[in-house]
Amino acid sequence: MFLKESGADAANQRGSGGPETYPAGAAWTIAARATLILLDARRNHSVSSMRTSRARERRIVLVALGAALLASAPSRVCAQTAAAPTAKLVGTITDTSGVPLARAEIWLIAGSALRTISNDSGKFELPGLPVGSITLGVRRLGYESATFTAVLKPGKTHRATFPLSPSAQSLAEVKVQDTVSSWLSLFEEHRSMHRGTFITRRDFERENLRIATDILRRVPGVQIVPTRFGTAVQMMRGFGARRCVPQLYVHQTPYSGNFDDFTPDDIEAIEVYVGISEIPPDLITMGRPVCAAIVIWTREPPPKSRGS
């Protein structure tokens, strides 16, 4: 905001040797006045004098206009570099009965970089969100993925509760032996065939990964692509090859959800088969064509079947 100073105050300030200040747009006024002075001078001179000094007058006008541009540049730069206003969202993820859900993933659909995971109390914080109407995605293993719309105001902290409905899908029970040491015996058997890529928890637990698909980013032939609900896994072998969506398995049981339904903390080991020639014959395909496969072994041993 610029204040207009009186003539006496301005004269005193200039007379005291202090810095001379001008309101916004003063540089353009100075340039205009300089141009008018030059035009008046041209009227008072003879035609021959005007011809000889025309080049010098043009240079003076250009210098005045250049000074005006330089004087007004900082205000334009400041306006362009001003940070866009943001908002913060603080919330809780629950089930339909109101019980808090830990390790649920929340992300901004328009920008997959803004994401977080709920803590043990189901609470989360998402700072730096754009203002206005936004859409958030929420998901957790065992629950249906959902989207929620919110209207955020600049500089405000908003609070919300997002309920998730239990998933109708249930995993089949798997028969295992009584000893925990035999739990990953099939994983080790597949690895001994030297086909596919095998990842254990020891390979990624020190990297502090927040989403499960980050584990797969270093696997040759695997691509992680953004989707409306987060990310998806695709396989590609060689340049120009056709993309393939892998079949997911959890303890050898086909799984129709997403890889990011799991968190890195849920996973003990992973088998990745980029091509159909790598897939072990003992994996169940249920008559569906499978071009690639990923087998997820969770940290908790699968439950024993009744009567086993």
Buried (B, 14 or more C-beta within 10 A) or exposed (E): EEEEEEEEEEEEBEEEEEEEEEEEEBBBEBBEEBBEEBEEEBEEEEEEEBEEBEEEBEEBBEEBBEBBEEBBEEEEEEEEEEEEEBBBBEBBBBBEEEEBBBBBBBBBBEEBEBBBBBBEEBBBEBEEBBBEEBEBBBBBBBBBBBEBEBEBEEEEEBEEEBBBEEBEEEBEBBEBEEEEEEBBEBBEEBBEEEBBBBBBBEEBEEEEBEBBBBBBEEBEBBEBEEEEBBBBBBBBBEEEEEEBEBBBBBBBBBBEBBBBBBBBBBBBBBBBBBBEEBBBEEBEEEEEEBBBBBBBBBEEBBEEEEEE
